[in-house]
Amino acid sequence: MKQPITGFHLDEENHWVADLACGHRQHMRHDPPWMERPWILTEEGRRSRLGIELECKRCDEAAHAVARAVREALMSAAREAYEEGGLSGLCAEGRWDLALDAMRAADLTPAIQGALGPKPQEG
């Protein structure tokens, strides 16, 4: 998931790190011949990269985790409703309608929050 660079800072080993709009960070090293980023060495060079979008792997991982959690929550809601409909004597079509209604009404907030993990402590 692409995220714009909002700033830069030095880490504890004096390596430059890009701060992304999402709150994640990525190292930006000039380490020839493997990494050619001479612009990172000057204030002007870093300033010229503000707003440029980088792929944020952590955002990608979070998006995949949320999608997985939502999918599992919806499948669980549908499965439970379908089985409950069968126990109530509904025909197959009625059971499917019940399952679809359960998916529409499912509260996905706990699944999403669980996938994203605990919120950082403020203070």
Secondary structure as GFF3:
##gff-version 3
##sequence-region A 1 123
A	DSSP	beta_strand	2	10	.	.	.	ID=ss1
A	DSSP	beta_strand	16	20	.	.	.	ID=ss2
A	DSSP	beta_strand	25	27	.	.	.	ID=ss3
A	DSSP	three_ten_helix	38	41	.	.	.	ID=ss4
A	DSSP	alpha_helix	43	48	.	.	.	ID=ss5
A	DSSP	beta_strand	53	55	.	.	.	ID=ss6
A	DSSP	alpha_helix	57	87	.	.	.	ID=ss7
A	DSSP	alpha_helix	92	105	.	.	.	ID=ss8
A	DSSP	alpha_helix	109	116	.	.	.	ID=ss9
###
